[in-house]
């Protein structure tokens, strides 16, 4: 009987598609990453080289889903690694054109 009550889906954070993650390349600048993914959800004080893209989806009925993408830059401000729920593309370490 509960499913007869309408509940809206709630989306929070940065929705990131795998196709956008596939465009990331080792050595990209912060500006280039921001262009591809948009602004990060979180950049912690004191750790400006780690960006967090967090997406949380709560359907009206059903289980919540959270997906995280953590983007790490080196001290020169270029992309060094990505971790989280999205795999790197096979071309991640290929030279930027």
Biopython code that builds the backbone (N, CA, C, O; Angstrom):
import numpy as np
from Bio.PDB.StructureBuilder import StructureBuilder

atoms = [
    (1, "UNK", "N", (0.809, -1.185, 0.000)),
    (1, "UNK", "CA", (0.000, 0.000, 0.000)),
    (1, "UNK", "C", (0.861, 1.261, 0.000)),
    (1, "UNK", "O", (0.434, 2.294, -0.515)),
    (2, "UNK", "N", (2.068, 1.194, 0.569)),
    (2, "UNK", "CA", (2.931, 2.366, 0.673)),
    (2, "UNK", "C", (3.308, 2.937, -0.687)),
    (2, "UNK", "O", (3.462, 4.152, -0.809)),
    (3, "UNK", "N", (3.459, 2.113, -1.705)),
    (3, "UNK", "CA", (3.872, 2.590, -3.017)),
    (3, "UNK", "C", (2.797, 3.399, -3.730)),
    (3, "UNK", "O", (3.054, 3.946, -4.802)),
    (4, "UNK", "N", (1.617, 3.486, -3.169)),
    (4, "UNK", "CA", (0.576, 4.321, -3.751)),
    (4, "UNK", "C", (0.806, 5.795, -3.436)),
    (4, "UNK", "O", (0.265, 6.669, -4.114)),
    (5, "UNK", "N", (1.601, 6.069, -2.416)),
    (5, "UNK", "CA", (1.915, 7.445, -2.044)),
    (5, "UNK", "C", (3.068, 7.913, -2.923)),
    (5, "UNK", "O", (4.106, 7.257, -3.002)),
    (6, "UNK", "N", (2.876, 9.064, -3.590)),
    (6, "UNK", "CA", (3.921, 9.589, -4.466)),
    (6, "UNK", "C", (5.032, 10.207, -3.632)),
    (6, "UNK", "O", (4.777, 10.994, -2.721)),
    (7, "UNK", "N", (6.254, 9.842, -3.952)),
    (7, "UNK", "CA", (7.434, 10.433, -3.334)),
    (7, "UNK", "C", (8.379, 10.824, -4.455)),
    (7, "UNK", "O", (8.638, 10.038, -5.366)),
    (8, "UNK", "N", (8.889, 12.036, -4.384)),
    (8, "UNK", "CA", (9.781, 12.493, -5.445)),
    (8, "UNK", "C", (11.167, 11.887, -5.278)),
    (8, "UNK", "O", (11.584, 11.544, -4.172)),
    (9, "UNK", "N", (11.870, 11.760, -6.394)),
    (9, "UNK", "CA", (13.271, 11.375, -6.368)),
    (9, "UNK", "C", (14.077, 12.595, -5.948)),
    (9, "UNK", "O", (13.769, 13.716, -6.353)),
    (10, "UNK", "N", (15.098, 12.384, -5.144)),
    (10, "UNK", "CA", (15.957, 13.477, -4.695)),
    (10, "UNK", "C", (17.365, 13.216, -5.200)),
    (10, "UNK", "O", (17.968, 12.191, -4.881)),
    (11, "UNK", "N", (17.886, 14.145, -5.990)),
    (11, "UNK", "CA", (19.245, 14.068, -6.515)),
    (11, "UNK", "C", (20.063, 15.181, -5.877)),
    (11, "UNK", "O", (19.644, 16.338, -5.857)),
    (12, "UNK", "N", (21.226, 14.826, -5.360)),
    (12, "UNK", "CA", (22.094, 15.815, -4.739)),
    (12, "UNK", "C", (23.518, 15.614, -5.223)),
    (12, "UNK", "O", (23.967, 14.484, -5.419)),
    (13, "UNK", "N", (24.224, 16.724, -5.413)),
    (13, "UNK", "CA", (25.637, 16.658, -5.751)),
    (13, "UNK", "C", (25.903, 16.750, -7.229)),
    (13, "UNK", "O", (25.105, 17.277, -8.005)),
    (14, "UNK", "N", (27.061, 16.215, -7.598)),
    (14, "UNK", "CA", (27.540, 16.260, -8.973)),
    (14, "UNK", "C", (27.192, 14.968, -9.696)),
    (14, "UNK", "O", (27.717, 13.906, -9.362)),
    (15, "UNK", "N", (26.315, 15.055, -10.678)),
    (15, "UNK", "CA", (26.042, 13.884, -11.508)),
    (15, "UNK", "C", (27.158, 13.793, -12.540)),
    (15, "UNK", "O", (27.329, 14.699, -13.355)),
    (16, "UNK", "N", (27.912, 12.710, -12.507)),
    (16, "UNK", "CA", (29.047, 12.514, -13.406)),
    (16, "UNK", "C", (28.760, 11.297, -14.268)),
    (16, "UNK", "O", (28.396, 10.239, -13.756)),
    (17, "UNK", "N", (28.922, 11.444, -15.564)),
    (17, "UNK", "CA", (28.756, 10.317, -16.481)),
    (17, "UNK", "C", (30.118, 9.706, -16.793)),
    (17, "UNK", "O", (31.135, 10.399, -16.805)),
    (18, "UNK", "N", (30.123, 8.410, -17.043)),
    (18, "UNK", "CA", (31.365, 7.728, -17.385)),
    (18, "UNK", "C", (31.993, 8.337, -18.631)),
    (18, "UNK", "O", (33.218, 8.369, -18.747)),
    (19, "UNK", "N", (31.182, 8.818, -19.563)),
    (19, "UNK", "CA", (31.727, 9.425, -20.786)),
    (19, "UNK", "C", (32.564, 10.658, -20.463)),
    (19, "UNK", "O", (33.535, 10.937, -21.167)),
    (20, "UNK", "N", (32.210, 11.401, -19.418)),
    (20, "UNK", "CA", (33.016, 12.552, -19.004)),
    (20, "UNK", "C", (34.316, 12.085, -18.357)),
    (20, "UNK", "O", (35.377, 12.652, -18.616)),
    (21, "UNK", "N", (34.236, 11.058, -17.520)),
    (21, "UNK", "CA", (35.435, 10.511, -16.880)),
    (21, "UNK", "C", (36.397, 9.984, -17.942)),
    (21, "UNK", "O", (37.614, 10.097, -17.791)),
    (22, "UNK", "N", (35.858, 9.416, -19.007)),
    (22, "UNK", "CA", (36.696, 8.886, -20.086)),
    (22, "UNK", "C", (37.496, 9.972, -20.793)),
    (22, "UNK", "O", (38.488, 9.666, -21.455)),
    (23, "UNK", "N", (37.090, 11.227, -20.670)),
    (23, "UNK", "CA", (37.810, 12.339, -21.298)),
    (23, "UNK", "C", (38.993, 12.815, -20.462)),
    (23, "UNK", "O", (39.830, 13.573, -20.953)),
    (24, "UNK", "N", (39.072, 12.381, -19.210)),
    (24, "UNK", "CA", (40.167, 12.809, -18.345)),
    (24, "UNK", "C", (41.467, 12.147, -18.763)),
    (24, "UNK", "O", (41.501, 10.963, -19.100)),
    (25, "UNK", "N", (42.537, 12.931, -18.734)),
    (25, "UNK", "CA", (43.865, 12.433, -19.108)),
    (25, "UNK", "C", (44.882, 12.860, -18.060)),
    (25, "UNK", "O", (44.810, 13.961, -17.513)),
    (26, "UNK", "N", (45.807, 11.989, -17.797)),
    (26, "UNK", "CA", (46.922, 12.279, -16.903)),
    (26, "UNK", "C", (47.622, 13.555, -17.380)),
    (26, "UNK", "O", (47.947, 13.681, -18.561)),
    (27, "UNK", "N", (47.853, 14.497, -16.467)),
    (27, "UNK", "CA", (48.554, 15.730, -16.815)),
    (27, "UNK", "C", (47.656, 16.907, -17.159)),
    (27, "UNK", "O", (48.155, 18.006, -17.399)),
    (28, "UNK", "N", (46.330, 16.703, -17.189)),
    (28, "UNK", "CA", (45.425, 17.826, -17.458)),
    (28, "UNK", "C", (45.526, 18.849, -16.330)),
    (28, "UNK", "O", (45.810, 18.493, -15.186)),
    (29, "UNK", "N", (45.294, 20.120, -16.654)),
    (29, "UNK", "CA", (45.292, 21.169, -15.642)),
    (29, "UNK", "C", (43.970, 21.148, -14.875)),
    (29, "UNK", "O", (43.004, 20.505, -15.286)),
    (30, "UNK", "N", (43.950, 21.858, -13.767)),
    (30, "UNK", "CA", (42.709, 21.962, -12.989)),
    (30, "UNK", "C", (41.609, 22.618, -13.819)),
    (30, "UNK", "O", (40.445, 22.225, -13.736)),
    (31, "UNK", "N", (41.977, 23.615, -14.617)),
    (31, "UNK", "CA", (40.987, 24.293, -15.462)),
    (31, "UNK", "C", (40.393, 23.325, -16.483)),
    (31, "UNK", "O", (39.192, 23.365, -16.751)),
    (32, "UNK", "N", (41.227, 22.460, -17.053)),
    (32, "UNK", "CA", (40.738, 21.486, -18.031)),
    (32, "UNK", "C", (39.805, 20.470, -17.373)),
    (32, "UNK", "O", (38.778, 20.110, -17.948)),
    (33, "UNK", "N", (40.153, 20.010, -16.182)),
    (33, "UNK", "CA", (39.303, 19.052, -15.467)),
    (33, "UNK", "C", (37.971, 19.708, -15.106)),
    (33, "UNK", "O", (36.914, 19.090, -15.237)),
    (34, "UNK", "N", (38.026, 20.953, -14.654)),
    (34, "UNK", "CA", (36.791, 21.670, -14.309)),
    (34, "UNK", "C", (35.911, 21.836, -15.547)),
    (34, "UNK", "O", (34.686, 21.770, -15.445)),
    (35, "UNK", "N", (36.515, 22.049, -16.703)),
    (35, "UNK", "CA", (35.754, 22.180, -17.946)),
    (35, "UNK", "C", (35.026, 20.874, -18.277)),
    (35, "UNK", "O", (33.877, 20.896, -18.717)),
    (36, "UNK", "N", (35.694, 19.743, -18.065)),
    (36, "UNK", "CA", (35.117, 18.431, -18.392)),
    (36, "UNK", "C", (34.061, 18.008, -17.371)),
    (36, "UNK", "O", (32.989, 17.537, -17.751)),
    (37, "UNK", "N", (34.354, 18.170, -16.084)),
    (37, "UNK", "CA", (33.483, 17.639, -15.029)),
    (37, "UNK", "C", (32.611, 18.680, -14.338)),
    (37, "UNK", "O", (31.639, 18.328, -13.669)),
    (38, "UNK", "N", (32.944, 19.939, -14.491)),
    (38, "UNK", "CA", (32.264, 20.975, -13.719)),
    (38, "UNK", "C", (32.975, 21.187, -12.395)),
    (38, "UNK", "O", (33.999, 20.562, -12.119)),
    (39, "UNK", "N", (32.427, 22.064, -11.587)),
    (39, "UNK", "CA", (33.037, 22.366, -10.285)),
    (39, "UNK", "C", (32.850, 21.198, -9.325)),
    (39, "UNK", "O", (31.797, 20.562, -9.314)),
    (40, "UNK", "N", (33.869, 20.918, -8.520)),
    (40, "UNK", "CA", (33.743, 19.814, -7.571)),
    (40, "UNK", "C", (32.756, 20.139, -6.461)),
    (40, "UNK", "O", (32.496, 21.304, -6.158)),
    (41, "UNK", "N", (32.215, 19.095, -5.865)),
    (41, "UNK", "CA", (31.304, 19.244, -4.732)),
    (41, "UNK", "C", (32.066, 19.705, -3.495)),
    (41, "UNK", "O", (31.542, 20.466, -2.682)),
    (42, "UNK", "N", (33.302, 19.240, -3.360)),
    (42, "UNK", "CA", (34.063, 19.523, -2.151)),
    (42, "UNK", "C", (35.545, 19.621, -2.472)),
    (42, "UNK", "O", (36.101, 18.777, -3.174)),
    (43, "UNK", "N", (36.174, 20.663, -1.947)),
    (43, "UNK", "CA", (37.629, 20.789, -1.910)),
    (43, "UNK", "C", (37.945, 21.148, -0.465)),
    (43, "UNK", "O", (37.593, 22.235, -0.006)),
    (44, "UNK", "N", (38.599, 20.252, 0.249)),
    (44, "UNK", "CA", (38.843, 20.476, 1.670)),
    (44, "UNK", "C", (39.887, 21.561, 1.887)),
    (44, "UNK", "O", (40.846, 21.680, 1.125)),
    (45, "UNK", "N", (39.684, 22.354, 2.941)),
    (45, "UNK", "CA", (40.683, 23.351, 3.321)),
    (45, "UNK", "C", (41.992, 22.645, 3.647)),
    (45, "UNK", "O", (42.002, 21.657, 4.381)),
    (46, "UNK", "N", (43.074, 23.141, 3.114)),
    (46, "UNK", "CA", (44.377, 22.543, 3.358)),
    (46, "UNK", "C", (44.736, 21.439, 2.382)),
    (46, "UNK", "O", (45.878, 20.979, 2.374)),
    (47, "UNK", "N", (43.791, 21.000, 1.558)),
    (47, "UNK", "CA", (44.044, 19.939, 0.583)),
    (47, "UNK", "C", (43.492, 20.347, -0.785)),
    (47, "UNK", "O", (42.591, 19.693, -1.311)),
    (48, "UNK", "N", (44.030, 21.426, -1.363)),
    (48, "UNK", "CA", (43.462, 21.928, -2.623)),
    (48, "UNK", "C", (43.719, 21.031, -3.827)),
    (48, "UNK", "O", (43.149, 21.253, -4.896)),
    (49, "UNK", "N", (44.570, 20.022, -3.668)),
    (49, "UNK", "CA", (44.885, 19.143, -4.793)),
    (49, "UNK", "C", (44.030, 17.881, -4.828)),
    (49, "UNK", "O", (44.295, 16.977, -5.620)),
    (50, "UNK", "N", (43.015, 17.812, -3.984)),
    (50, "UNK", "CA", (42.070, 16.697, -4.003)),
    (50, "UNK", "C", (40.663, 17.265, -4.145)),
    (50, "UNK", "O", (40.191, 18.026, -3.301)),
    (51, "UNK", "N", (40.013, 16.880, -5.224)),
    (51, "UNK", "CA", (38.644, 17.326, -5.499)),
    (51, "UNK", "C", (37.703, 16.137, -5.372)),
    (51, "UNK", "O", (38.030, 15.025, -5.785)),
    (52, "UNK", "N", (36.535, 16.385, -4.797)),
    (52, "UNK", "CA", (35.530, 15.349, -4.608)),
    (52, "UNK", "C", (34.285, 15.674, -5.430)),
    (52, "UNK", "O", (33.713, 16.758, -5.315)),
    (53, "UNK", "N", (33.883, 14.732, -6.244)),
    (53, "UNK", "CA", (32.624, 14.803, -6.981)),
    (53, "UNK", "C", (31.734, 13.715, -6.383)),
    (53, "UNK", "O", (31.990, 12.525, -6.566)),
    (54, "UNK", "N", (30.700, 14.128, -5.675)),
    (54, "UNK", "CA", (29.846, 13.196, -4.940)),
    (54, "UNK", "C", (28.419, 13.347, -5.454)),
    (54, "UNK", "O", (27.895, 14.456, -5.550)),
    (55, "UNK", "N", (27.804, 12.222, -5.782)),
    (55, "UNK", "CA", (26.424, 12.223, -6.262)),
    (55, "UNK", "C", (25.613, 11.271, -5.399)),
    (55, "UNK", "O", (26.010, 10.129, -5.169)),
    (56, "UNK", "N", (24.481, 11.752, -4.929)),
    (56, "UNK", "CA", (23.601, 10.933, -4.099)),
    (56, "UNK", "C", (22.196, 10.986, -4.692)),
    (56, "UNK", "O", (21.635, 12.062, -4.893)),
    (57, "UNK", "N", (21.639, 9.810, -4.969)),
    (57, "UNK", "CA", (20.291, 9.704, -5.540)),
    (57, "UNK", "C", (19.419, 8.914, -4.574)),
    (57, "UNK", "O", (19.719, 7.772, -4.225)),
    (58, "UNK", "N", (18.336, 9.551, -4.155)),
    (58, "UNK", "CA", (17.357, 8.884, -3.308)),
    (58, "UNK", "C", (16.050, 8.804, -4.082)),
    (58, "UNK", "O", (15.362, 9.812, -4.241)),
    (59, "UNK", "N", (15.698, 7.607, -4.568)),
    (59, "UNK", "CA", (14.429, 7.482, -5.288)),
    (59, "UNK", "C", (13.254, 7.585, -4.316)),
    (59, "UNK", "O", (13.392, 7.331, -3.120)),
    (60, "UNK", "N", (12.120, 7.956, -4.848)),
    (60, "UNK", "CA", (10.924, 8.035, -4.014)),
    (60, "UNK", "C", (10.641, 6.729, -3.301)),
    (60, "UNK", "O", (10.215, 6.716, -2.146)),
    (61, "UNK", "N", (10.878, 5.640, -3.993)),
    (61, "UNK", "CA", (10.727, 4.304, -3.416)),
    (61, "UNK", "C", (11.962, 3.513, -3.813)),
    (61, "UNK", "O", (12.301, 3.437, -4.995)),
    (62, "UNK", "N", (12.620, 2.939, -2.858)),
    (62, "UNK", "CA", (13.792, 2.132, -3.170)),
    (62, "UNK", "C", (15.010, 2.588, -2.393)),
    (62, "UNK", "O", (14.938, 3.471, -1.537)),
    (63, "UNK", "N", (16.118, 1.968, -2.710)),
    (63, "UNK", "CA", (17.368, 2.205, -2.004)),
    (63, "UNK", "C", (18.115, 3.410, -2.567)),
    (63, "UNK", "O", (18.084, 3.663, -3.771)),
    (64, "UNK", "N", (18.779, 4.143, -1.694)),
    (64, "UNK", "CA", (19.618, 5.267, -2.101)),
    (64, "UNK", "C", (20.894, 4.759, -2.749)),
    (64, "UNK", "O", (21.378, 3.670, -2.439)),
    (65, "UNK", "N", (21.431, 5.569, -3.657)),
    (65, "UNK", "CA", (22.671, 5.238, -4.354)),
    (65, "UNK", "C", (23.609, 6.432, -4.237)),
    (65, "UNK", "O", (23.197, 7.573, -4.444)),
    (66, "UNK", "N", (24.869, 6.168, -3.905)),
    (66, "UNK", "CA", (25.873, 7.227, -3.891)),
    (66, "UNK", "C", (27.035, 6.799, -4.764)),
    (66, "UNK", "O", (27.493, 5.659, -4.695)),
    (67, "UNK", "N", (27.513, 7.732, -5.595)),
    (67, "UNK", "CA", (28.679, 7.482, -6.440)),
    (67, "UNK", "C", (29.681, 8.595, -6.179)),
    (67, "UNK", "O", (29.322, 9.770, -6.117)),
    (68, "UNK", "N", (30.935, 8.210, -6.029)),
    (68, "UNK", "CA", (32.003, 9.153, -5.719)),
    (68, "UNK", "C", (33.081, 9.105, -6.792)),
    (68, "UNK", "O", (33.389, 8.050, -7.345)),
    (69, "UNK", "N", (33.640, 10.263, -7.067)),
    (69, "UNK", "CA", (34.824, 10.373, -7.917)),
    (69, "UNK", "C", (35.787, 11.296, -7.195)),
    (69, "UNK", "O", (35.451, 12.443, -6.902)),
    (70, "UNK", "N", (36.982, 10.801, -6.906)),
    (70, "UNK", "CA", (38.006, 11.595, -6.240)),
    (70, "UNK", "C", (39.098, 11.867, -7.258)),
    (70, "UNK", "O", (39.671, 10.950, -7.845)),
    (71, "UNK", "N", (39.371, 13.147, -7.452)),
    (71, "UNK", "CA", (40.339, 13.591, -8.455)),
    (71, "UNK", "C", (41.542, 14.161, -7.714)),
    (71, "UNK", "O", (41.403, 15.087, -6.916)),
    (72, "UNK", "N", (42.722, 13.606, -7.978)),
    (72, "UNK", "CA", (43.948, 14.041, -7.306)),
    (72, "UNK", "C", (44.891, 14.704, -8.292)),
    (72, "UNK", "O", (45.143, 14.195, -9.384)),
    (73, "UNK", "N", (45.407, 15.856, -7.878)),
    (73, "UNK", "CA", (46.382, 16.606, -8.659)),
    (73, "UNK", "C", (47.727, 16.553, -7.949)),
    (73, "UNK", "O", (47.786, 16.370, -6.733)),
    (74, "UNK", "N", (48.809, 16.715, -8.711)),
    (74, "UNK", "CA", (50.130, 16.786, -8.098)),
    (74, "UNK", "C", (50.403, 18.219, -7.641)),
    (74, "UNK", "O", (49.541, 19.087, -7.772)),
    (75, "UNK", "N", (51.599, 18.468, -7.105)),
    (75, "UNK", "CA", (51.933, 19.797, -6.589)),
    (75, "UNK", "C", (52.012, 20.857, -7.679)),
    (75, "UNK", "O", (51.944, 22.049, -7.381)),
    (76, "UNK", "N", (52.155, 20.448, -8.933)),
    (76, "UNK", "CA", (52.167, 21.394, -10.049)),
    (76, "UNK", "C", (50.748, 21.710, -10.532)),
    (76, "UNK", "O", (50.568, 22.535, -11.428)),
    (77, "UNK", "N", (49.754, 21.066, -9.950)),
    (77, "UNK", "CA", (48.365, 21.332, -10.306)),
    (77, "UNK", "C", (47.888, 20.592, -11.533)),
    (77, "UNK", "O", (46.925, 21.010, -12.177)),
    (78, "UNK", "N", (48.558, 19.484, -11.870)),
    (78, "UNK", "CA", (48.101, 18.686, -13.008)),
    (78, "UNK", "C", (47.549, 17.347, -12.509)),
    (78, "UNK", "O", (47.948, 16.841, -11.460)),
    (79, "UNK", "N", (46.635, 16.799, -13.281)),
    (79, "UNK", "CA", (45.931, 15.576, -12.899)),
    (79, "UNK", "C", (46.899, 14.412, -12.739)),
    (79, "UNK", "O", (47.660, 14.085, -13.650)),
    (80, "UNK", "N", (46.853, 13.790, -11.558)),
    (80, "UNK", "CA", (47.745, 12.676, -11.267)),
    (80, "UNK", "C", (47.007, 11.342, -11.201)),
    (80, "UNK", "O", (47.548, 10.314, -11.609)),
    (81, "UNK", "N", (45.757, 11.351, -10.683)),
    (81, "UNK", "CA", (45.043, 10.090, -10.512)),
    (81, "UNK", "C", (43.561, 10.363, -10.241)),
    (81, "UNK", "O", (43.184, 11.445, -9.792)),
    (82, "UNK", "N", (42.744, 9.366, -10.524)),
    (82, "UNK", "CA", (41.337, 9.404, -10.133)),
    (82, "UNK", "C", (41.006, 8.078, -9.453)),
    (82, "UNK", "O", (41.524, 7.025, -9.826)),
    (83, "UNK", "N", (40.136, 8.149, -8.454)),
    (83, "UNK", "CA", (39.687, 6.949, -7.752)),
    (83, "UNK", "C", (38.193, 7.084, -7.481)),
    (83, "UNK", "O", (37.602, 8.142, -7.694)),
    (84, "UNK", "N", (37.612, 6.024, -7.022)),
    (84, "UNK", "CA", (36.189, 6.047, -6.682)),
    (84, "UNK", "C", (35.403, 5.031, -7.480)),
    (84, "UNK", "O", (35.896, 3.951, -7.805)),
    (85, "UNK", "N", (34.165, 5.397, -7.790)),
    (85, "UNK", "CA", (33.225, 4.475, -8.425)),
    (85, "UNK", "C", (33.266, 4.477, -9.946)),
    (85, "UNK", "O", (32.484, 3.775, -10.587)),
    (86, "UNK", "N", (34.162, 5.250, -10.525)),
    (86, "UNK", "CA", (34.260, 5.337, -11.983)),
    (86, "UNK", "C", (35.644, 4.842, -12.406)),
    (86, "UNK", "O", (36.648, 5.349, -11.907)),
    (87, "UNK", "N", (35.721, 3.876, -13.303)),
    (87, "UNK", "CA", (37.037, 3.406, -13.745)),
    (87, "UNK", "C", (37.709, 4.411, -14.677)),
    (87, "UNK", "O", (37.047, 5.149, -15.406)),
    (88, "UNK", "N", (39.045, 4.418, -14.634)),
    (88, "UNK", "CA", (39.807, 5.225, -15.590)),
    (88, "UNK", "C", (39.618, 4.642, -16.980)),
    (88, "UNK", "O", (39.415, 3.438, -17.140)),
    (89, "UNK", "N", (39.688, 5.499, -17.974)),
    (89, "UNK", "CA", (39.641, 5.000, -19.350)),
    (89, "UNK", "C", (40.976, 4.340, -19.673)),
    (89, "UNK", "O", (41.981, 4.591, -19.007)),
    (90, "UNK", "N", (40.976, 3.505, -20.686)),
    (90, "UNK", "CA", (42.217, 2.875, -21.133)),
    (90, "UNK", "C", (43.205, 3.917, -21.638)),
    (90, "UNK", "O", (44.411, 3.670, -21.666)),
    (91, "UNK", "N", (42.698, 5.081, -22.036)),
    (91, "UNK", "CA", (43.538, 6.139, -22.597)),
    (91, "UNK", "C", (43.968, 7.165, -21.546)),
    (91, "UNK", "O", (44.528, 8.201, -21.905)),
    (92, "UNK", "N", (43.723, 6.906, -20.265)),
    (92, "UNK", "CA", (44.024, 7.891, -19.223)),
    (92, "UNK", "C", (45.480, 8.340, -19.261)),
    (92, "UNK", "O", (45.765, 9.528, -19.108)),
    (93, "UNK", "N", (46.399, 7.408, -19.461)),
    (93, "UNK", "CA", (47.822, 7.743, -19.422)),
    (93, "UNK", "C", (48.402, 8.104, -20.788)),
    (93, "UNK", "O", (49.604, 8.340, -20.904)),
    (94, "UNK", "N", (47.568, 8.148, -21.813)),
    (94, "UNK", "CA", (48.062, 8.559, -23.131)),
    (94, "UNK", "C", (48.362, 10.044, -23.127)),
    (94, "UNK", "O", (47.752, 10.818, -22.389)),
    (95, "UNK", "N", (49.305, 10.426, -23.959)),
    (95, "UNK", "CA", (49.720, 11.827, -24.035)),
    (95, "UNK", "C", (48.558, 12.710, -24.480)),
    (95, "UNK", "O", (47.781, 12.342, -25.362)),
    (96, "UNK", "N", (48.455, 13.895, -23.846)),
    (96, "UNK", "CA", (47.424, 14.867, -24.211)),
    (96, "UNK", "C", (47.772, 15.462, -25.563)),
    (96, "UNK", "O", (48.914, 15.857, -25.797)),
    (97, "UNK", "N", (46.790, 15.528, -26.454)),
    (97, "UNK", "CA", (47.020, 16.078, -27.796)),
    (97, "UNK", "C", (46.984, 17.579, -27.775)),
    (97, "UNK", "O", (47.158, 18.215, -28.815)),
]
sb = StructureBuilder()
sb.init_structure("model")
sb.init_model(0)
sb.init_chain("A")
sb.init_seg("    ")
for serial, (resi, resn, name, xyz) in enumerate(atoms, 1):
    if name == "N":
        sb.init_residue(resn, " ", resi, " ")
    sb.init_atom(name, np.array(xyz, "f"), 0.0, 1.0, " ", f" {name:<3s}", serial, name[0])
structure = sb.get_structure()
